[in-house]
Amino acid sequence: MTLEAEVVVQRGTLAVAAGFAVGSGEVLALLGPNGAGKSTLVRVLAGLLRPDAGRVAVDGVVWDDGATHVPAHQRSLGMVFQDALLFPHLSVGDNVSFGLRTRGVGRQARRSTAEEWLARVGLDGLGETRPAELSGGQAQRAALARALAVDPAVLLLDEPLSALDARTRLVVRAELRRHLAEFAGSTVLVTHDPVDAMALADRVVVVEEGRIAQAGTPDEVSRRPRTDYVARLVGLSLLAGTAEGRTVRLDGGGAVAVADEASGPVFAAVRPESVALYPARPEGSPRNVWRVRLVGATPHGATVRCELAGEVSLVADVTATSFAELGLAPGAEVWATVKASEVAVYQR
């Protein structure tokens, strides 16, 4: 079973035009900032929004094109939203079996299937409970069970973890990963959280301003980002320039020394932990040394992530002790160095 989508749709001032395919048992993450068009794409896949042009098909069966539009209730799909959106007047068990009921499945079969799925998602014995009595994590598990109980060809997950607290999110993410590994259909996950995308997806499609900016495996996307948005998500400084031997002349001015020879348009990527900061110009002759100014600082685990502007703009991670010893504050000027061997270079 393969989901194929080529979607063109105008939503206000945002023009969305994107195409992708998702194979059987595969999880594709649509990753991007708010307002990029991710949820618009999912609404088209779900049949909740008719595209202006393009085609959506599953295993060759057309759901949308210029002549055909299969309504949402006739599509073989399950959907989990940011908020569980369980029917408050129904029990948890009736919520899980609701899709089966609309398909004409008998009461006993519905009840049996609901009980099976509640047990699989860790809600065994809660079938008679009302949704209001569930925690956030339990509600999302119930919503997932409802989506999978109908044995859909396509599973759509629209920010399914974003409403959960950090601790619950870790648990539910791990459980979701297990269920997705067992799901035989095509899964599309919408998220703006790179951790969700990297942990759950087989492939990642980055959507920015309604267009696909980058696509690849989670490892490919995180190691070789192609936009500033992706670079910031994975914690890299992304510098665009032209390579001339072991030097990259940056598009915005300045240069970066690199360890290996290259030529032509490239990206130079620097990890925050590779940037060293000094109160005065360091002695010796480091190949990459720049005067920079601190423009932002954010606690980041055991370190402080520093945004630095200057001839070359960088992100650096320093310990809280080093942050204090350097006297760092917005506007403070320091010297930044990066070893040539710590700069990753790849073609644009």
N, C-alpha and C positions, 0 to 999 in steps of 0.2 A: 504494500500500500504506500503510494507516494503522493504527497501534497505538492502541487505545482501552483505558483501564484505569480502573476504579472499584474500589478495594480497601479492604476492611475486615478487619482481622486483629488478634488479641490475642496479644502475645508477652510473657509474664510480666506485668510491671506496665505495659508500654507498649501503649497502644491506638493502632493505626495506621489512619487513615482519610484516603485521598487519591485524587484523580482527575485524570487528564490524558490528552491525546492527542498522538501524535507522527506527523507526516506523512512521506511518502516523501522520502528525502534529507535529512531534518531530524535535527539532534542536539539532544536535550533533556538538560540537566544537572540531576541531583538533588543540590543543594548543601545541606549542613547539618552540624552538629557530630556527633561520635561518639555513637551511641545515639539518634539522632533518628528512626530507622526507615527510612533510605535503603536499606540492604542487605536489609531485610525486604521492601520493595517489589520489589526486583530478584529476590529468591528466588521471590516470587509470580509475577512475569512469566516466570521461567525454568521454572516448574512444579515447583520444588523444595519449595515450601510452598503448601499449599492455603488459600485465603482463607476466612474465616468467612462473608463475604458479599461481594457485588459481582460484577463482570464484567470479563473480559479477552478482547479479541477483536482479530484482525488481518484487515483488509480484510473485515470482516463475519463471519469464521469464528471461532466461539467457542472459546476455549482454557479458560476457567473461567467458570462461573456456578453457580447452585444445583444444576443437574442434570448439568453436564458438567465433566470435568477431564481435559484432554489431558496425559499424562505428558511429562516433560522431553524424553525421547529421540524423541518424536513431534512436537515443535514445530520450526518452521522458524526456528531461532535459532542465533546464535553467541555465545559468552561468553568474556570475558577477565577473569581475576581479578587481585587485587593481586599475588599470586605467580603466576608463569606456569603452574605446575602441569602441566608437561609430563611425559609418562610416561617415567620414567628408563630403562626397559628397551628403549624404542624409539628408533630413530634420529630425528633432527630431521625428515627427510622423511616417515617413517612417522607421526610425530606430526601433521604438517600434513595428511596424507591420511587420518587416522583416521576423521573424520566421514564421508568419502566411502566408506570401507570399510564402515561400519555401514549405509550406504544401498544397498549392493550394487553399487557402481560397480566396474568391472573394474580389474585390477591396472595395466595399461598406462595407462588413463585417469587413474587415481589418481596414478601416478608423474608423468605429464605435468603434471597440475594442480598437484601439490606443487612441482615444479621451477619452474613459472611463478610461483607465489606466493612462493616463497623468493627468486626474482630480484626481484620487486616490492617486497619488504620489505628488500632489501639483504643477503640471506643466500645469494646465489648460490654454489653449490659446496659448501655445508655440509650437504647433504641426508643424508650418511652419518655425520655427526657425532652424538655422544651429547649429550643436554641438559647433562650435567655439565661439558662442555667449553665451553659458551657463557658469555658475560658476562651480567650482568643485563639489559642493554639488548637483547642478541641474543635472549635467552630470551623477552622480552616481544614482540619482533618475530615470533618463531616462533609464539607464542600467538595473536597477531593474525592471522597467516597461516592458522593452523588454524581460527580462528573464521570467517574470510571465505571460505575455500576451498569451503565447502558452499553458498555463495550464499544466505545466510539472508534471511528477510524482516525479522528483528529482530536487532540487534547490541546486546548488553549488556556494558558496561564497568564493572567494579566496582573502583574505586580502581586503575586500571591502571598509574599512574606512581608511586604512593606508595612503593614499595620501591626505587626507583632513586636513585642519588646525584644531586646537583644538576646536575652537568655532563651526565650521561647523560640526565637528565630533559628538559633543554632540547632535545636532539637528537631523542629519541623523541617528545616532544610535537609538534615540527614535522612529523615524519614521519607521526604519527597524524592530524594535521590534514589532511594531503594525502590520506591514504587515506579519511578520513571524507567528504571533499569528493567523492570518486568513488563512494561507496557509495550505492546507490539505495534501500536499505531504511530502516527507522526505527532510530535509535540512541538508547539511554538510557545516559548516563554518570553514575556515582555518584562523588562526590568531596567532600572537605571543604576542598579547596584552591581559593580563588577564582580563582587564576591559570589553573588547568586549565579551570574552568568558563567564564571570560571568553574564553580563547583558543580553545576547541574547540566551544562550544555556540552554537546559534542562539537557543535560549531557555533560561532558567534557572528552575527551580522550587526555592524554598527550603523545606526541611522542618525543622520544629522540633517536638519532642515528638509525633511521629506525625501532624502536621497540616501543610498547606501554609500557610506564613506570608506568602509573597510569590511572585509569578510575573511574568515579563516578559523582554524581551531583556536581554542582558548590560549594555547601556548604561543601560536603564531601571532595572535593579536597582541598579547601582553609583551612579547619579546620585541616585536617590530611594529609599534604603533605608527599610524600614518596621518594622524591629526592631533592637534593640541589637546582636544577633548579626551581622546583615548590615552594619550601620554600622561595626562594629569590623573586619570583614573587609576592607572597602574603605577603611578609615582615616578615617572621619568621626565627629564627635561628633553624636549625634542627640538633640535636645531636643524633647520633646513639650509642647505648650501650646495656649493659645487666643489667636488674633490679634485685636488691637483697633487697627485702623489700622496705624501703623508700629511697634507694640509687640507682642511675644509674651509673654504672661503664662504662665510655665512651670508645669506641673502640680505639680512638686516645690518650687515657691517660686522667687522671683526673676523677672527679666524680661530680654528681649533686644530691643534696638533693631534694626529691619530697614529696608531702603531703600525697599521698595514696600509699599503698603497691602494688607492682607488682613483677613479676618474668619473667625471660627469655629475649630474644632479643626484644628491644623496641626502639622507637624514643621518645626523649624528645624535645618538641618544646617550644620556648620562644619568646614572642612578643617583638618588640623593645621598646614599652612604659613600659614594665615591668622591664627594666634594668636601674638601678640607678648608676650614676658615681660620684666618690669622688676623691679629690686630694690626700688624705691620707687614710690609712686603717680606715674604720669606727669603732667607739667604739661599745662595746657590742659583741655579738657573732652571727651575721647573719649566717644562715646555708650555704648560697652560697655566697662566696666572692672570687674574683680572681684578681690578678694583670694582667692587659692587656695593650696592646699598640695600639694606633690609627694608622690604616693603610690606611684609606680612609674616606672621609667626603663629603656628597652631600646634598644640600638644598632639603628638602622634605616637601613642603607645608609651614606650620608655624614653622617647626622644621628643625634640621640638622640630617641627618641619618649618624651615625658613624659606621664604620666597625672596629671591635676590634679583635686582635689576641693575643693569650696567651695559657695558659693551656686549656682554653675553649674559642673557637671563638664565638663571639656574634655580633649582630647588635643592636644598641641603638639609640633611638630618644631623642634628647635634644633640648631645646630652644636655639635660637641664643645667648641669654644673658648668659645662662649656659655654652654654648660652649666657649664664650669669657672668662668668669670668671674662667673656668677650665684651661685656657691657652692651649686649644687643638690645635695641629698642627701635621702633619704627624710625627710619631715616638714618640709622647708624651705618657707617661705612667700614668695610673690612676688606681683606684680600681673600680671594677664593682660588684654590688650585685643584686641578684634576690631572691625574696621570694619563698620558696618551693611551696606555694600555687599557684604561678603564672606559674609553669611549667606544661605543658600538656604532659601526657604520654600515648602512645598507642603502640600496638603490631606491630612489623615489619612484 
